[in-house]
Amino acid sequence: MCVFCLIHYRRVFSTVYFFYIHACTYVTSFVITVKAFLRAWDDLCGATGGRPTLVIPHGKEFLLSPLSFKGPCKSKNLWIQLQGTLVAPGSMNAWDDNNKEKWIQFMQVNGLTIYGGGQIDGQGKIWWDYCQALSFHSCNNLRVSGLQHVNSQKNHISINGCNDVDISHLKITAPEESPNTDGIDISASNHLQIHDSFIGTGDDCVAINGFSSYINISRVLCGPGHGISIGSLGKGGAYETVEEVHVEDCTFKGTMNGARIKTWKGGRGYARKISFERIRMINAGNPIIIDQTYVNRMAAASRDVEISDVSYKGVIGSSTDARAVYFNCGDGAGCRNIVVEDVEMTSAVAGKQLFAVCNNAHGTSSADRSPRVPCLLP
Ligand SMILES: *[C@@H]1O[C@H](CO)[C@@H](O)[C@H](O)[C@H]1NC(C)=O
């Protein structure tokens, strides 16, 4: 390791930019790296034609202080081939006051693909709950695949205001006890696919927040963590909507929750057209849960975010909570058209019988399964 590294990039072919590091494999100065990255970004973003690609080479580590890559860019599509490792600085000094909440941010960049097998290391232990590691704001037609994300300071990946997003083949890991380290956090975004990934963190594997729709999640292994969550919606009386969320062929292993929908008392809006199909629970807590009583001591209003058309089909495996199905709906409209079919779970605790509890939940369930769900109202 050397202290004074030089970092350049050079152009190979017409629009492929390759980072070149002189004399070392670990760039220890974030001032130098940020400068080099921003220069490379300017060229990449301004490139026209060909296949504008920035290659961050294998076997190298780049220490990066917070930075934003801003569009709009000239080319319809851009590629970042991340093979090496991006590392957040090990002390807070690199975080200036204006830039507390985001580490690596892309804004208004359309047609971006990030791939390449590299790693993004947030060094989270130093400032957990402080900052999002990789965030995308207003990035349409976004692809992120084949990366490893470790120890984010807070959310590993945040998607806000983006349409047409495909996220796949990621490995996202943080310790089970790390606070607010969501895997992928989605808000105000439409038409997203998350698939074929492993997410094990200290908070939600995937969190779907307000004004999001057409979100498909498939073949994701989640755990440890708090499960796949819709919400919490309606905080402080807010109007929020989520619809068309489909979770299929996912596994929850040792998670605190499984398929969860949570709303704040006093909120407005709706969560509807949501399905969980072919889900496997391995020692999961609260495998199926809707909770409309999210704490908000300020809210007096007895209205709720409306929950309707939610189905659970083919949920199998083991629950650490005897109350394996819990529909705790508000006393206003309650939850409508909840469908439970082919749920076949056993207790992870020997000798315990699983059961379901409903409050003001309307819907149907197929008979003779475990737990039986006789508590749904017509
Ligand atoms: C998302 O999932 C739904 C329900 O399974 C399916 O009908 C739809 O085609 C999927 N969308 C995409 C883009 O895969």
The ligand as a Tripos MOL2 file, in Angstrom:
@<TRIPOS>MOLECULE
LIG
   14    14     1     0     0
SMALL
NO_CHARGES

@<TRIPOS>ATOM
      1 C1        -45.0430   -9.2840  -12.5390 C.3       1 LIG1
      2 O1        -45.7730  -10.2680  -11.8450 O.3       1 LIG1
      3 C2        -47.1170  -10.4070  -12.2880 C.3       1 LIG1
      4 C3        -47.8070  -11.4050  -11.3690 C.3       1 LIG1
      5 O2        -47.1310  -12.6210  -11.3280 O.3       1 LIG1
      6 C4        -47.1000  -10.8380  -13.7500 C.3       1 LIG1
      7 O3        -48.4250  -10.9480  -14.2210 O.3       1 LIG1
      8 C5        -46.3370   -9.8240  -14.5750 C.3       1 LIG1
      9 O4        -46.2460  -10.2690  -15.9010 O.3       1 LIG1
     10 C6        -44.9390   -9.6140  -14.0140 C.3       1 LIG1
     11 N1        -44.3170   -8.5440  -14.7410 N.am      1 LIG1
     12 C7        -43.1370   -8.6890  -15.3200 C.2       1 LIG1
     13 C8        -42.6510   -7.4910  -16.0660 C.3       1 LIG1
     14 O5        -42.4760   -9.6910  -15.2460 O.2       1 LIG1
@<TRIPOS>BOND
     1     1     2 1
     2     1    10 1
     3     2     3 1
     4     3     4 1
     5     3     6 1
     6     4     5 1
     7     6     7 1
     8     6     8 1
     9     8     9 1
    10     8    10 1
    11    10    11 1
    12    11    12 1
    13    12    13 1
    14    12    14 2
@<TRIPOS>SUBSTRUCTURE
     1 LIG1         1 GROUP 0 **** ****
